[in-house]
Amino acid sequence: MSTAVTPGAGTARGRPRTDGHVLEARGLSRSFGGRTVVDDVSFTVAPGRMTGFVGANGAGKTTTMRMLMGVLRASSGQVLWDGRLITAADRAGFGYMPEERGLYPKQGVLDQLGYLGRLHGMSRRDALAEAARLLERFGLAGRAKDRLESLSLGNQQKVQVAAALLHGPAALVLDEPFSGLDPVAVDAMVELLRERTARGVPVLFSSHQLELVDRLCDTLVVLSGGRVLAAGTADELRRAGPRRHRLHCEQDTGWVRDVPGVRVVDVDGPAAVLELEDRAARARLLEQAVRHGLVEFAEIVPALTAVYREVTR
């Protein structure tokens, strides 16, 4: 199944902000040694919205993020910032968390965050103050003087996230920011990202944790084989596939096979999973179901994991 959904003006999470910046990938492609790994990828990260980038290993997520940040040159296509070609100065104001972490293992945590803040134009005082605040939020205030290499991998991940957030970025591009984080750290990260989107910052992050993406993201972009297979809100992606219903009666439901306009997905005694052609089929089904002791009739809302499997199979 290949699905392309254009997000509507508003979603269950609220309408997109219009008072922030817009990051856009337009027809991005990248080839290595004659092999195309990203193929005509287009999507928009709206202001004040969290966009989840999902796909299997090798789908092209990291390569796309590197092109957005200018780490890799696109073979074709454009990256736009507020509708114009992005510049190095624009990107300097972004918060970027790469797949391969780039901090200094033998340097103290607070010192190197202060140094990175100064590279982004912050004063030493402001950089150290903001770094201390972020370390406090992540429960690392007591480790501020420690070398990075002395921290667990999960705590090193927290420091990397803090480095991306430190300078008040105009946009965030985060490659697997939740990897290795414990539930408490995930909650702290979620709160920090929501604070940024509340200020109108566009946020793009990749993750293999689909339940987390479903909970957080306003928009999803699904990549497979270097191409966008689907894009939209989680609700839009769910409803783009076949709509199924669950039926439960007091009696056996084998009779559903004879109802015109009803496709039977599964029948198990008094329970059945069905797809309906139209409202007339629904009416016929319910009329029969009442005669057989209707207990429940409800639309099945698929989990995002099921939608992802359907889209990428």
Buried (B, 14 or more C-beta within 10 A) or exposed (E): EEBEBEBEEEBEBEEBBEEBBBBBBBEBBBBEEEEBBBBBBBBBBBBBBBBBBBBEEEBBBBBBBBBBBBEBEBBEBBBBBEEEEBEEEBBBBBBBBBEEBEBBEEBBBBBBBBBBBBEBEBEEEBBBBBBBEBBEBBBBEEBBEBBBEEBEEEBBBBBBBBBBBBBBBBBBBBBBBBBBBBEEBBEBBBEBBEEBBEEBBBBBBBBBBBEBBBEBBBBBBBBBBBBBBBBBBBBBBBBBBEBBBBBBBEBBBEBBEEBEBBBBEEBEEBBBBBBBEEEEBBEBBBEBBEEBEBEEBEEBEBBBEBBBEBBBE
